[in-house]
Amino acid sequence: MARSLLLCSQTRTRAKLSFSLPHRKFRSKPHRHHLYYEHQNLPSTRVFCHCVSSPPSTVVDMAKYNEAFSRRMAMAGLKPHNHIALGVSGGPDSMALCVLAANWKTEGLYGSDKSGNYIDGLLAIIVDHGLRPESKDEASLVGHRVAEMGIRFEVARCDWSNGKPKQGHLQEAAREMRYKIFQDVCMQNQISVLLVAHHADDQAELFILRSSRDSGVLGLAGMAFTSQVFSSHAYFCNKDWKCHSILLVRPLLDFSKEDMYKICQGSNHDWVEDPTNRSSLFARNRIRMSLGNLSSCIFKSELQAVISACRKTRTYVDQICNNLINQTVTIMEQGYAVINLEALKPSKIEDICLSKFIALVLQFISQRQRPIRGSTSKLLLQYIRTIPCKTSLTAAGCYICPAPGSKGTKALICCSVNGPLPSKAELFHVHSSEEQKHFFSNDLEQIIANGKSYSINLLPNASKVQFLNMGSASVLGEAQRLGIISESTYRNIILLQKEEVKRFKSKTDELVSECKPKQEAEHVAAFLSEPLLDGQTYFFMNRFIISWKVSKEISWNAFPGEAYCLSYLGGESQQSHCCCINRHDMVAKIRPMTDADWLYLAKLSKWPSSDNFEATKLPFSIEANPLTKKTKICSDYSRLSAKGALKSLKSVPAAARRSIPVLVNHDGQLLGIPSIGFNHCPFLMTSAVFKPRVPLGGGHSSFL
């Protein structure tokens, strides 16, 4: 169907079709969406809208909106000189965001870029999902509209290499792809902040959706005002690896949907309406339409008051958890954590705080960011409250047991070898530019520090927090008892919940009946990565940054421990002509450590005196060229390296050893265990740094 162009006004809806459409029944509503299709078969094309001048009685107070926006940006720690990206779809929400961001930048007297055409430090990212034939032209049109505001833009197209998503998972897959593109474009443009246009009506929809799924108070708090999002990019700064992240900011959470239209109208800027947002196939759309029928100002304000109370509770719980992490958790470089239960004093901590604390530690160790709920959460609570702990437990991708030598006063948390994999080994994007390193590190750290400084006096204390340890039904009942919501608002929310629960169960039954048996999940214990090339850096299971390369020479001091016995080196560097590494096709693979590796090191440390150890088990054939000078260097090095590794391994609890990364060759024979300093050959340089993609605590976030 051809695209239609509509002329719209907010205060008095006027629509003019550029040509005839197939007969459909339309109805218009002032102050809301400009055009509504009552027919279920919605058009696939988006509707392009223009603002028309309004009567003088409805002049939009843009100064009010600009002031509110500036206040929220300051709360996020942002200043006009910061480089900022905007997620732009072309709808009224993101176009209003563009208007406010451009005004904020220019009112801060932060001028144009070098070309003189665009506002400096402001980039609009427009994602073409490529799911419809018209999407390319639509993205281009949106780009020209933001360019008219003086905002530089970049259009990025989704690459659906594994095929376009199916209808049932369309929104989720599109969102995941969109945010991946946002991160990549921010990285390429050295931008550390991304603004998105979620607003108060979006929060209301999410509240109803989550309450219909029986979410607790932390889920009912909705979307964070600011949150750190981490990617697969990294840089080396101040002798440490750092995973690149951007700060995701939602500055419009205090604005309503109607405000979005008014801002576009007051600035005389156009937008796009997507008719698929009216499709009842998607839960958010159904809830949005139901909320639209409850247009009472009292209902809206009371619903926002409940959400605000939940957000205060979330802020309080996050604050408690951060303090507990700093006081009681020790992270070991081999990839496990130790919780001091005596310092934690779990019997004195609220269930909601203790559950969140445990979840944060387990999510960090496993790098599985799924929420921990229901029976698993209760089981973990019971375990952590039992001092001294005497048993072991597997939950949420982690193995939990008493720490050796602690007599049950400390709990050991390590990655479970029987848990589903969080990810495979993937190529790590390493950036070496000194300017880029310092920019990412200093700019973002300063912004976060500014935000914390601004909000420190706004953090709630226990006396101002409601809804601790309550589910969604209890939250609403308590809100009514406290006078936050009226009986009418309570009944309306319950009705919305019931309607969505009914639809959700019906949809779930359909999916279960259509679902085919899935293959058993891949587990860590059976995992072997794809071949890793010499000189490249990889992320293993989102937990370890691993690199390996072959050196052309080696110095005498590279030998561990008993180097004085190796007099044949003559104290000079040795040029490599070793059979160990003279293979241009040499590759490595990564897998977790097994008990067989420990036994192998024990036998290798005694070789050649060990009668039971076969030289053919070595990854480099010594038998082919018995004990020449070069092969003797390698065999002696292997023995001494194994001795040193065994000493290091003794300090690592047995449970934690199973998640240590091991490098093997194409035949599966051991090359190195860099976490404990073992390499089979002195010419082989390996490194493994425990640097999970998402840090302990999940990074900075704010629910103010």
C-alpha positions in Angstrom: 0.0 0.0 0.0 1.3 3.5 -0.8 2.4 5.8 1.9 -0.1 8.5 3.1 0.8 12.0 4.3 -1.3 13.5 7.1 -1.6 17.1 8.3 -2.3 17.1 12.1 -2.9 19.5 14.9 -2.8 18.7 18.6 -5.6 20.9 19.9 -8.0 20.4 17.0 -7.3 17.4 14.9 -7.4 18.0 11.2 -6.4 15.3 8.7 -6.0 15.6 5.0 -5.3 12.5 3.0 -3.0 13.0 0.0 -5.0 10.3 -1.9 -7.7 7.8 -1.3 -7.2 4.8 1.0 -9.1 1.5 1.0 -12.3 2.0 3.1 -11.6 2.1 6.8 -13.4 3.7 9.6 -11.4 6.4 11.4 -12.0 8.3 14.6 -10.1 11.2 15.9 -9.3 12.3 19.5 -8.0 15.7 20.5 -4.7 15.7 22.5 -4.0 12.1 21.6 -2.8 10.1 18.6 -3.8 11.8 15.5 -5.4 9.0 13.6 -6.7 5.7 14.9 -7.5 2.6 12.8 -10.4 0.6 14.1 -9.7 -2.2 11.6 -7.5 -5.0 13.0 -5.4 -5.3 9.8 -3.2 -2.3 10.3 -1.1 -0.9 7.5 2.5 -1.8 7.6 3.7 1.7 6.6 4.2 4.5 9.0 2.2 7.7 9.0 4.1 10.9 8.5 2.7 13.9 10.4 3.1 17.6 10.2 2.4 20.2 12.9 -0.1 22.9 11.9 -0.1 26.3 13.7 -2.3 26.2 16.8 -4.8 28.9 18.0 -3.3 31.5 20.2 -5.1 30.2 23.3 -3.0 27.0 23.2 0.5 28.4 23.1 3.0 25.8 24.4 5.2 27.0 27.2 8.5 25.6 25.9 10.5 27.4 28.7 8.8 25.1 31.2 9.8 22.0 29.3 13.3 23.2 28.7 13.8 24.0 32.4 12.5 20.5 33.5 14.7 18.8 30.9 17.8 20.8 32.1 17.1 19.8 35.7 16.9 16.1 34.8 20.1 16.3 32.8 21.8 17.8 35.8 20.5 15.0 38.0 22.1 12.5 35.6 25.5 14.3 36.0 25.4 15.8 32.5 26.6 19.2 31.3 26.2 20.8 27.9 29.8 20.2 26.9 29.4 16.4 27.2 29.2 14.4 24.0 25.8 12.8 23.8 23.9 10.4 21.4 20.1 10.3 21.0 18.2 7.2 20.1 15.8 8.4 17.4 12.9 6.6 15.7 11.1 9.6 14.3 8.1 9.3 16.6 6.8 12.1 18.7 8.7 10.9 21.8 12.2 10.8 20.2 11.5 14.0 18.1 10.6 15.8 21.4 13.8 14.5 22.9 15.8 15.9 19.9 14.1 19.3 20.4 14.9 19.5 24.2 18.4 18.2 23.8 19.2 20.7 21.0 17.8 23.5 23.2 19.7 22.3 26.2 23.0 22.3 24.2 22.5 25.7 22.6 21.2 27.4 25.8 24.4 26.1 27.5 26.3 28.3 24.9 27.9 25.1 23.5 28.3 26.0 19.8 28.4 24.3 16.5 30.9 21.7 15.4 33.8 22.5 13.0 31.6 22.4 9.9 29.3 25.1 11.5 26.2 23.1 10.4 25.5 21.0 13.5 25.4 21.4 17.2 28.7 20.2 18.6 28.7 17.0 20.6 25.2 15.8 19.7 24.5 12.8 17.4 21.1 11.2 16.5 21.3 7.5 15.9 18.5 6.2 13.6 18.2 2.5 13.3 16.7 1.0 10.2 15.5 -2.4 11.3 15.0 -3.5 7.7 11.8 -5.4 8.5 9.7 -3.5 5.9 10.4 -2.4 2.3 9.8 1.3 3.2 12.1 1.4 6.3 15.1 2.7 4.4 13.3 5.7 3.0 11.6 6.4 6.3 14.9 6.4 8.2 16.3 8.8 5.6 13.4 11.2 6.1 13.8 11.1 9.9 17.5 11.9 9.4 16.7 15.0 7.3 14.2 16.1 9.9 16.7 16.0 12.8 19.3 17.6 10.6 17.0 20.6 10.2 17.3 21.0 14.0 21.1 21.2 13.7 21.7 17.7 14.9 24.2 15.4 13.1 22.7 12.0 12.4 23.8 8.5 11.5 21.5 5.8 10.0 22.5 2.3 10.9 20.8 -0.8 9.3 20.2 -4.0 11.2 22.1 -7.0 9.9 19.9 -10.0 10.5 22.6 -12.6 9.6 20.6 -15.4 11.2 17.3 -14.4 9.6 14.7 -11.9 10.5 12.9 -12.5 13.8 9.5 -14.2 14.0 6.4 -12.3 14.8 6.2 -13.5 18.4 9.7 -12.3 19.2 9.8 -9.4 16.9 9.8 -6.5 19.4 12.3 -8.2 21.8 14.7 -9.1 18.9 14.4 -5.6 17.4 15.1 -4.0 20.8 18.2 -6.1 21.4 19.6 -5.4 17.9 18.8 -1.7 18.3 20.7 -1.3 21.6 23.6 -3.2 20.2 23.8 -0.8 17.3 23.5 2.2 19.7 26.5 0.9 21.6 28.6 0.3 18.5 27.8 3.7 17.0 28.6 5.4 20.4 31.9 3.6 20.5 32.8 4.6 17.0 32.1 8.2 17.7 33.7 8.3 21.1 30.4 9.1 22.8 29.8 7.8 26.4 26.1 8.8 26.9 22.9 7.7 25.1 19.6 9.4 25.7 16.4 7.6 25.0 12.8 8.9 25.0 10.9 6.7 27.5 8.4 8.8 29.4 5.9 8.5 32.3 3.2 6.8 30.2 5.8 4.1 29.3 6.4 3.6 33.0 2.7 3.2 33.6 2.4 0.5 30.9 5.4 -1.3 32.4 3.9 -1.2 35.9 0.6 -2.8 34.7 2.6 -5.4 32.6 4.9 -6.4 35.5 2.1 -6.4 38.1 0.1 -8.8 35.9 3.2 -11.1 36.0 3.2 -10.8 39.8 6.4 -8.8 39.9 7.8 -7.6 43.3 8.4 -4.0 44.3 11.8 -3.9 42.6 10.3 -4.8 39.2 7.4 -2.4 39.7 9.9 0.4 40.1 10.1 0.3 36.2 12.9 1.6 34.1 16.0 3.1 35.6 16.6 6.9 35.2 20.2 6.1 34.4 22.0 2.8 33.9 25.3 1.6 32.6 25.2 -0.7 29.6 28.3 -2.8 28.8 29.6 -4.0 25.5 32.3 -6.3 24.0 34.6 -3.4 23.5 37.6 -2.9 25.9 40.6 -0.8 26.4 43.7 -1.1 28.5 44.1 1.8 30.9 46.2 2.4 34.0 47.6 -1.2 33.9 44.1 -2.7 33.9 41.5 -3.9 31.4 38.3 -1.9 31.3 35.1 -3.0 29.5 33.6 -0.2 27.5 30.2 1.0 28.6 27.8 3.8 27.9 25.5 5.6 30.3 21.9 5.1 29.2 19.8 8.1 30.4 16.0 8.5 30.3 15.5 12.3 30.9 11.8 12.3 30.0 10.4 10.0 32.7 8.7 13.0 34.4 7.0 13.9 31.1 3.7 12.5 29.8 2.9 11.3 26.2 0.8 14.4 25.8 3.8 16.5 26.7 5.7 14.8 23.7 3.0 16.1 21.3 3.0 19.5 22.8 6.8 19.8 22.6 6.7 18.9 18.9 3.8 21.3 18.3 5.5 24.1 20.3 8.7 23.8 18.3 6.9 23.2 15.0 8.6 19.9 14.2 7.2 16.9 12.4 7.1 13.3 13.5 6.1 9.8 12.4 3.3 7.7 13.7 3.6 3.9 13.5 0.2 2.2 13.1 1.7 -1.1 14.3 1.8 0.5 17.8 -1.9 0.0 17.8 -1.7 -3.8 17.2 -3.2 -5.9 20.0 -0.7 -8.7 19.3 1.7 -7.0 21.7 1.1 -6.7 25.4 2.5 -3.2 25.7 0.1 -2.0 23.0 -2.9 -3.6 24.6 -2.1 -2.0 28.0 -1.5 1.3 26.3 -4.9 1.3 24.7 -6.6 0.2 28.0 -4.8 3.0 29.9 -6.0 5.4 27.2 -9.6 4.7 28.2 -8.8 5.7 31.8 -8.0 9.3 31.0 -8.8 10.7 34.5 -6.1 13.0 35.8 -6.6 11.5 39.3 -6.0 8.0 38.1 -2.8 9.0 36.2 -1.4 11.0 39.1 -2.1 8.2 41.6 -0.6 5.6 39.4 2.5 7.7 39.1 2.6 8.1 42.8 2.6 4.3 43.4 5.5 4.0 40.8 7.4 6.8 42.6 7.0 5.0 46.0 8.3 1.7 44.4 11.3 3.6 42.9 12.2 5.0 46.4 12.1 1.4 47.7 14.3 0.3 44.8 16.8 3.1 45.5 17.0 2.2 49.2 17.5 -1.5 48.4 20.2 -0.8 45.9 22.0 1.4 48.4 21.9 -1.3 51.1 23.2 -3.9 48.6 26.1 -1.7 47.5 27.2 -1.3 51.1 26.9 -5.0 51.7 29.0 -5.8 48.7 31.8 -3.4 49.8 31.8 -4.8 53.3 31.5 -8.5 52.9 32.5 -9.7 49.4 36.0 -10.6 48.2 36.7 -11.3 44.5 39.6 -13.6 43.6 41.5 -13.3 40.4 40.9 -16.9 39.5 37.2 -16.1 39.0 35.3 -16.8 42.3 33.9 -14.8 45.2 34.0 -15.3 49.0 31.2 -13.9 51.2 32.1 -13.2 54.8 28.9 -14.4 56.5 29.9 -13.2 60.0 30.4 -9.7 58.7 27.2 -9.9 56.6 25.0 -10.7 59.6 22.2 -12.0 57.4 19.7 -12.4 60.2 19.5 -8.6 60.6 18.9 -7.9 56.9 15.5 -7.6 55.2 14.6 -10.4 52.9 14.3 -8.1 49.9 17.8 -6.6 50.5 19.4 -10.0 51.2 17.8 -11.6 48.1 19.0 -8.8 45.9 22.5 -8.9 47.4 22.9 -12.6 46.7 21.5 -12.2 43.2 24.0 -9.5 42.4 26.9 -11.7 43.5 25.7 -14.8 41.6 25.0 -12.7 38.5 28.5 -11.3 38.6 30.2 -14.7 38.9 28.0 -16.5 36.3 27.5 -13.4 34.1 23.9 -14.6 33.6 21.9 -11.4 34.1 18.5 -13.1 34.5 16.5 -12.3 37.6 16.5 -14.9 40.4 13.0 -15.5 41.6 10.6 -17.9 43.3 11.8 -21.1 44.9 15.4 -20.5 43.9 15.5 -17.2 45.7 13.9 -18.7 48.8 16.4 -21.6 48.7 19.3 -19.1 48.5 17.9 -17.0 51.4 17.6 -20.1 53.6 21.2 -21.2 52.7 22.8 -17.8 53.4 21.0 -17.3 56.7 22.3 -20.6 58.0 25.6 -20.0 59.9 27.8 -21.9 59.9 27.0 -23.2 56.4 27.8 -26.9 56.1 26.3 -28.0 52.7 26.7 -27.1 49.1 24.2 -25.7 46.7 23.9 -25.2 42.9 21.7 -22.3 41.8 21.5 -19.7 39.0 24.6 -21.0 37.2 26.8 -21.0 40.4 28.1 -23.5 42.9 28.0 -22.4 46.5 29.7 -24.1 49.4 31.6 -23.4 52.6 35.0 -21.7 52.0 37.8 -24.1 52.9 39.3 -23.4 56.3 36.5 -21.0 57.3 34.5 -23.5 59.4 31.4 -22.4 57.6 31.7 -18.7 58.4 32.4 -17.9 54.8 30.6 -19.0 51.6 32.4 -19.7 48.3 30.7 -18.7 45.1 32.1 -20.1 41.8 30.8 -20.7 38.3 29.0 -24.1 38.1 30.4 -26.4 35.4 27.0 -28.0 35.1 25.2 -24.6 34.4 24.1 -23.5 30.9 26.6 -21.4 29.1 26.2 -17.6 29.3 28.1 -17.2 26.0 30.9 -18.6 23.9 34.4 -17.3 23.4 34.2 -14.3 21.2 36.7 -11.9 19.6 37.3 -8.9 21.9 37.5 -5.5 20.4 40.6 -3.9 21.9 41.3 -0.2 21.4 44.9 1.0 21.9 44.6 4.8 21.2 45.7 6.6 24.3 43.3 9.5 23.6 40.4 7.2 23.3 41.2 5.3 26.5 41.4 8.4 28.5 38.3 9.9 26.9 36.1 6.8 27.7 37.5 6.4 31.2 37.6 10.0 32.4 34.5 11.4 30.7 32.1 8.7 31.8 33.6 8.4 35.3 33.2 12.1 35.8 29.6 12.1 34.6 28.7 9.2 37.0 30.5 11.0 39.9 28.5 14.2 39.1 25.2 12.2 39.1 26.1 10.6 42.5 27.1 14.0 44.0 23.8 15.5 42.8 21.6 12.7 44.2 23.4 11.9 47.5 20.9 14.2 49.4 17.9 12.6 47.6 18.6 9.0 48.8 15.7 7.8 51.0 16.2 6.4 54.5 14.4 3.4 55.9 11.6 5.5 57.5 10.6 6.9 54.1 10.4 3.5 52.3 7.2 1.6 51.8 6.5 -1.8 50.3 9.5 -3.8 51.5 9.0 -7.5 51.0 5.7 -7.2 49.1 4.4 -8.6 45.8 2.3 -6.6 43.4 -1.0 -7.4 45.1 0.4 -6.4 48.5 1.9 -3.2 47.0 -1.5 -2.0 45.8 -3.3 -2.9 49.0 -0.6 -1.1 51.1 -0.8 1.9 48.7 -4.5 2.1 49.2 -4.1 1.8 53.0 -1.5 4.6 53.0 -3.8 6.9 50.9 -1.5 6.9 47.9 -4.3 5.7 45.7 -8.0 5.8 46.0 -10.4 2.9 45.9 -11.4 3.7 42.3 -7.8 3.7 41.1 -7.1 0.5 43.0 -10.1 -1.2 41.3 -9.1 0.0 37.8 -5.5 -1.2 38.2 -6.8 -4.6 39.4 -9.1 -4.8 36.4 -6.2 -4.0 34.0 -4.1 -6.7 35.7 -6.8 -9.4 35.4 -7.4 -8.6 31.7 -3.7 -8.9 30.9 -3.3 -12.1 33.0 -6.1 -13.7 31.0 -4.5 -12.7 27.7 -1.0 -13.8 28.9 -2.2 -17.3 30.0 -4.1 -17.8 26.7 -1.0 -16.8 24.7 1.3 -19.0 26.9 -1.0 -22.0 26.3 -0.8 -21.4 22.6 3.0 -21.2 22.6 3.3 -24.4 24.7 1.1 -26.4 22.4 3.1 -25.2 19.4 6.5 -25.6 21.0 8.7 -28.5 19.8 11.1 -30.2 22.1 14.4 -28.3 22.2 17.8 -29.8 22.2 19.5 -30.1 25.6 21.3 -26.9 26.6 25.0 -26.8 26.1 26.9 -26.9 29.3 30.3 -25.6 30.5 31.7 -29.0 31.2 31.3 -30.1 27.6 32.4 -26.8 26.1 35.3 -26.2 23.7 35.6 -22.9 22.0 36.1 -22.1 18.3 39.8 -21.9 17.2 41.6 -18.8 18.6 44.2 -17.1 16.4 47.7 -16.1 17.4 47.8 -12.5 18.8 44.1 -11.9 19.2 42.2 -11.3 22.4 39.0 -13.1 23.3 36.2 -13.0 25.9 35.6 -16.4 27.4 32.1 -17.0 28.9 31.8 -13.2 29.5 34.3 -13.7 32.4 37.9 -13.9 31.3 39.8 -11.8 28.8 42.2 -14.3 27.2 45.1 -13.7 24.7 47.9 -15.9 23.4 50.8 -15.4 21.0 54.1 -17.0 20.1 57.2 -15.1 20.8 60.2 -15.2 18.5 62.7 -15.2 21.4 62.9 -15.8 25.1 65.1 -14.4 27.8 66.7 -16.6 30.5 64.6 -15.0 33.3 61.4 -16.3 31.7 62.1 -19.7 33.4 60.2 -20.2 36.6 61.8 -21.2 39.9 64.9 -23.3 39.2 66.4 -21.2 36.4 69.9 -21.5 37.8 69.9 -25.2 36.7 69.5 -24.2 33.0 73.2 -23.2 32.5 73.1 -24.1 28.8 71.1 -21.0 28.1 74.3 -19.0 28.8 72.3 -16.0 30.2 71.3 -14.9 26.7 68.1 -14.6 24.7 67.4 -17.6 22.6 66.1 -17.3 19.0 63.1 -19.6 18.4 63.5 -22.5 16.0 61.6 -24.7 18.4 59.4 -27.5 17.1 56.8 -26.3 19.7 55.8 -23.2 17.8 57.2 -23.6 14.2 53.7 -24.1 12.8 52.1 -21.3 10.8 48.7 -22.9 11.2 48.9 -23.2 15.0 45.6 -22.3 16.8 44.3 -22.7 20.3 41.0 -23.5 21.9 39.6 -22.7 25.3 37.7 -24.9 27.7 37.2 -25.0 31.5 39.7 -26.9 33.7 39.1 -30.5 34.6 40.5 -32.9 37.3 42.5 -34.6 34.5 44.5 -31.3 34.0 45.5 -31.2 37.6 46.7 -34.8 37.4 48.6 -34.0 34.2 50.4 -31.1 35.9 51.4 -33.4 38.8 52.9 -36.0 36.5 54.6 -33.4 34.3 56.2 -31.7 37.3 58.1 -35.0 37.9 59.0 -35.8 34.3 61.2 -37.6 33.2 61.5 -39.3 36.7 57.8 -40.3 36.6 57.7 -43.8 35.2 54.0 -43.6 34.4 54.2 -40.4 32.4 54.4 -40.8 28.6 56.3 -38.2 26.6 53.8 -38.6 23.8 51.2 -36.8 25.9 53.1 -33.6 25.5 51.6 -31.3 23.0 55.0 -30.9 21.2 56.7 -34.1 20.1 59.9 -34.5 22.1 60.2 -38.1 20.9 60.6 -36.9 17.3 63.8 -35.0 18.2 65.0 -36.5 21.6 66.6 -34.0 23.9 68.3 -31.6 21.6 69.2 -28.2 23.1 65.9 -26.7 21.9 63.6 -29.5 23.0 65.4 -29.7 26.3 64.7 -26.0 26.9 61.0 -26.8 26.3 60.9 -30.0 28.4 62.7 -28.3 31.4 60.5 -25.3 31.1 57.3 -27.5 31.1 58.4 -29.3 34.2 59.3 -26.1 36.1 56.2 -24.3 35.0 54.0 -27.3 36.1 55.7 -27.2 39.6 54.9 -23.5 39.9 51.4 -23.9 38.7 50.7 -26.7 41.2 51.8 -24.4 44.1 49.4 -21.7 42.8 46.6 -24.2 42.3 46.8 -25.3 46.0 45.5 -21.9 47.0 42.5 -22.2 44.7 39.6 -24.2 46.3 38.8 -27.4 44.3 35.3 -26.2 43.5 36.6 -23.0 41.9 39.2 -24.8 39.8 36.6 -26.2 37.4 35.8 -22.7 35.9 39.5 -21.7 35.3 40.1 -21.4 31.5 42.5 -23.8 29.8 44.2 -23.4 26.4 44.6 -26.6 24.3 45.8 -27.2 20.8 43.8 -28.6 17.9 44.2 -32.1 19.2 43.0 -31.2 22.7 46.4 -31.4 24.3 47.2 -28.9 27.0 49.1 -25.6 26.0 48.6 -23.4 29.0 46.6 -22.5 32.1 47.4 -18.7 32.3 45.4 -18.1 35.5 47.9 -20.2 37.5 51.0 -19.3 35.4 51.4 -22.6 33.4 52.7 -22.6 29.9 54.0 -25.7 28.1 56.7 -23.7 26.1 58.8 -20.7 27.0 58.1 -19.2 23.6 54.3 -19.3 24.2 52.9 -16.1 25.9 49.4 -16.5 27.4 47.2 -14.3 29.5 43.9 -14.7 31.3 42.4 -11.8 33.3 39.2 -12.2 35.3 37.3 -9.1 34.1 33.6 -9.9 33.7 31.8 -7.9 31.2 29.2 -6.7 33.7 30.9 -5.6 37.0 29.8 -6.6 40.5 26.7 -4.7 41.3 25.7 -4.4 37.7 27.4 -1.0 37.2 26.0 2.4 38.0 22.2 2.9 38.0 19.7 5.4 39.5 16.0 5.2 40.1 15.5 8.7 41.3 
